[in-house]
């Protein structure tokens, strides 16, 4: 295009402003922030000022949508709270505005099907914020298992290590702690992982079975004498892994953005201390009124014999993902945080894989059968082993792919940005939650299965 694309951003929080917005700010030659809406006007104004544009600022997304004709937007990013994704997406679809819709696309099965039907009817051009497909790590995994040298994929094990501090922040104290005000944890957190499974498998599953529960973060597990707020003299402060001041005041002392700004805009030591006395982020994790599960395992079976297993747990020391895949001619194991992948090809004459995203670090021969093992590095350029900011490069990667598709004019036809595949991964999440609640496997047949799940659960699964 002869001018930068004019983008509107609905929601200027952590995702809208700091994840996707950082890419917008870094590429003024390709995109221009034309409008921003956020219920906190100062946050929207700060984003507009950082962009250095005359962006229109709104405190209600509806007001932005009402001005679409005047704003002359080329596209929009919907990064509002989970419960507010469907209606603005439908409004943008009706106006013919292409969009990047933050995951989850919808908080319930029935709302997802309403959105899917509307997008199909209007021909909406939509990309969903499943960012992990766009990381060097997962692109490399996809390339490796797609090679004939790997054979046919037979098992896939994905472990979502949420990190005990991250889980306490987001799913006990934070915005995603209750199903009624956000969505089940299997959707809010692990729809990324289900999307990866759907993408790597190349198809939707035939059955889904899931188990899990809220076991630890419950009132009966509170230490004796624990107050409602951590700073009110908790006798277990020294022993409790989840003591709020240790995280927000000590570990994040040098952090003045997200997640500290979720407590208060005043990130000074005094501001943090005041917030911890009244904010949900200062509450005892055993008295936070949360109801989402703190661990869950989901098993999926696919036509052709492939089986996949997803484990999500709050009780991990790292915040990363581990993958293990077996094929008829090879095995792959990897860790997203380090970006390291080990590829074991069973044929003695196997050759080094040709890659577009990762780099081959070296290989050795494993006795006694003489099969070859390669070590591969796949991290964002310039990242070190401890850098998992921006979903390991996925946030920037998705924005690059989204804007490039807009520039080419083929958003909606790019299979990596496929809305249909994103809908499948959401339906897999709803099926998993339905299976967990019912205590038995659920047959999966896409939209038909989703309609059955909605009927069984009143649309709230």
C-alpha angles and dihedrals in degrees: 000000000000092000134033116275113261109233131189119204119205106198122024099203130110095309101034098044107021103033108030093015093059089061090049091052091048095053109048089150091064106029137029125200100233100167140005131189126194133151087232103067095196090057091051091047091050090054092048091049092049090053091053092221135119090251116172110242124212133177093207125048089217091064090053091050091050089058098048094116092053094043093054093209121190092198144342139223115219108204101150123134113296094258091057102055104092104054097048090044090054091047091051091046090053089052092049093241114149113230149193105220116201116232133288091051089199133006097223138036095244092049090049091054091047089054094044092051092048094048091050092048095049098036089237118190105226136165118190122219098251092139101172094078087067099055121105088235098057094037087056092049089051092050093048097050090043091062118103086229089069094053125208115339111241108166133025124186118186122182119197105202100193097184120239093248094046093049092049090050099047108022104031104031101013144073095289099051097106130049093216094057098037123001140275114300091244087064102033094049112013101040082094088060095043088051089053091050091049091048097046092044091049092220144050120271126256097218136018127199124179139176132180144112148195098269111151111027095070133121094247090062095057114120116254110277095010110157126219092257122043096227093056093091103286109193091209096052095115094050102036114099089202100053101144101218091055089061105035099033104030112023093037097036092125095042116098100168132055126009094024094050088061087071095047141330085239102080096174116119089257092048092051092048092051091048093050089059094060110012124097086237088067095053125113107262089230092056102043101106092237122156108177118111119266095208133021138169124200128190121197130188125202135197110269096040102284115143127190133192128197122194120189121183137172091205104079132113094218131057102220146089130259124201132195121179130176126200133179091261104025152014132227131195126175149159121222095208096057094031090224121141128184114205118193114191113190100209111093091220095049114140129223112275119251109230138187098191109028134044127230109240098189142293143232137197116249118217144255098023095034097233118159127245123196128195114214131191117211115169134128112279110275095012122131127214093271096049112103095144115140094020092297092303095317097116092056091040093055093047090050091051093045095050092042090053090050090050091050092043094232103109105141093034098065107100093209089058092043115154090200093059090047090052090052092054091050090049089050089056093050091047090051092052091046090051091049092051094043095043095228141080120282123217110233122215103152117247092004090057090047091054090051091049090051091050092050095048103032090253093294101104 
